[in-house]
Amino acid sequence: MSFIQIENISKKFDGVTVVDNISQDINQGELFAILGGSGSGKTTLLRMLAGFERPSSGRILLNGKDMTDLPPYQRPVNMMFQSYAVFPHMSVAKNVGYGLVKENIKKPEIDHRVEEILALVQLSSFSNRKPNQLSGGQLQRVALARALIKKPKVLLLDEPLAALDKKLREQTQFELMNIQHELGITFILVTHDQEEAMTLASRIAVMNEGKFIQTGTPTEIYEYPSNRFVADFVGSINLFEGIVATNDSNATQVKTDALGLLAASPDARVNVGETLWVAIRPEKISLSKKTISSTDINSVKGAVWDLGYYGNHCVYRIKTDNGTYLQVTTQNQSRATGLDINWKDEVHLSWDPACCMVLRE
Amino acid sequence: MGSGLLYGVKRVSTPKVPTSERLWQLFVIYLPYLWLLLFFLVPFLIIFKISFSDPVIGQPPFTPLFDSSESSFIHVTLDNYRFLFEDNLYWLSYLKSAKIAAISTFWCLLIGYPMAYGIARAKPVQRNILLMLVILPFWTSFLLRVYAWMGMLSTHGLINTALLASGLIEQPLKMLYSDTAVYLGIIYSYLPFMILPLYASLERLDNSMREAASDLGASPYRVFTDVTLPLSLPGVIAGCLLVFIPAMGEYVIPALLGGLDSLMIGRQLFNEFYSNRDWPVATAVATILLIILLVPIMLLQRYQIAQEDGP
């Protein structure tokens, strides 16, 4: 029996289905991410886990106990809000200790536990400050400490890093992972940011229109998306529509309008004659001014149409002779003031069929 | 707020702002101050001045402040204030006004808070309709609405007629010209002044604050006492002041709905000015009233400053 069992949960608002019959098991100690765009229903699902919304149908079980009808203040679940919702009229220590006061725990123990948890989130010297004297990152840690102090069985996080700037986000995501590891609490987080989901989570569920489209580890989601939506939503990808020409144990070959015959890693599930998409991630394509491929397959010629320099990597948009665009990213491994491949350069593109996949809608 | 506005101007008008634009900015900023100076501070100083003179029969009915014929040149007397302190009538009136204003404020808060809370949590479309209903009475004259209450409360009024017809009572109740009628009138008239600031502060309150408290184990009652109420306190204070201050000096409602013995200070003021034609005493009454009202306003400001500065 799994730690958390979500059983056929649905939620309708005024007849509109927001969460559509989701079932999912989540294990104890797992860091589970729900990844979806706005309006995908991910926040509603999280709010049902917290108890702020009542499901229209279905059950939520925690450790085998049905908690579907428990109000939020009786659930062994705590939430970290996207806005942090730190009480502005209370000091940091009062905020963090609030949950324990509601449990009628004696003051010396509360003080002790507040001290302990503030040390964990590195806010010990801030206990007497008011929230308006704190930075965004500090507020985030107050919210985290406040949710963790009750030692919940599950911690729910609503876009935990969205309000932080990039540097702080990277630092905080490692802190979050360390804290999760140290305390062994099950984390369920909701995010629209695939990077946040990929770096934090041990498992990701990609959500769209109220349904889980695919559930898997970050590498499974990224390298083996189950369909076109997931491939497109997580990371960047080049997609070409085509008809399956041949399919055997060596390769699946697809005839595309854009780039002719393309070879992808073999997929036993597809049939010859079927219309589907060939997908290739931008970083899997090699880019060169000289011809590097010996075969004609998965090799095209084009010119640099657009170029984005990101410091550590470059993003190229290549226009082939027949007007098809491809996105390619390259690592900037050498240190030079000019780029090897620049605007308007003629380039050769090629990629390994093993890196190429076929996807259905 | 004044300093904040000035600070804004300093930032806007750094190096190259044409003189005409600068003048325009200064004009816009100081116009309200000019208005207050001309129509608030100057009249008050005139009132203040009169309160130190002696009453005379004539036009104007008080002695001038500067009198070259007398030896002292400046003619100032504290007799009016001394008179107010010595005569119970005034003290009782101040106390009675304060009591009526305080109790009315309390009732307005008790009735207004749930209403404001309900409006703030209603769906946007309903919210506008409900707010409209709160504001709608202002479209009718205040005096007319008080007269309407007279019609309802009088011996042969709406309420008595209905009660008699239903057989609940045999004799008409005496409701008009009593303290109860004054309370009813004040609470009815000033309720919107309580609801609107309360609504403003409750509407701003981030719902996730309430949810966070609930998530951390607070029952709905505790969510209210720990989060909703403390965070709406600025609205509570603003609403209470907006009701208390005008209710304290209220004249029309006690004059129309109250009994002859309803000794509210607004009526005393009226009597001194118009019946006794004793302007110096009347202005002294007004000055003391202003000082009494300044106390709650200053307390509010201290509270606000404390809130902004933190611990």
Interface residues (C-beta under 8 A of the other chain):
Chain A: A50 G51 F52 P71 P72 Y73 V77 N78 M79 F81 Q82 S83 A85 F87 P88 H89 S91 Y98 G99 K102 E103 N128 R129 K130 N132 Q133 R146 A147 K150
Chain B: D206 S208 M209 E211 A212 A213 S214 D215 L216 G217 A218 S219 R222 D226 V227 P230 L231 G310 P311
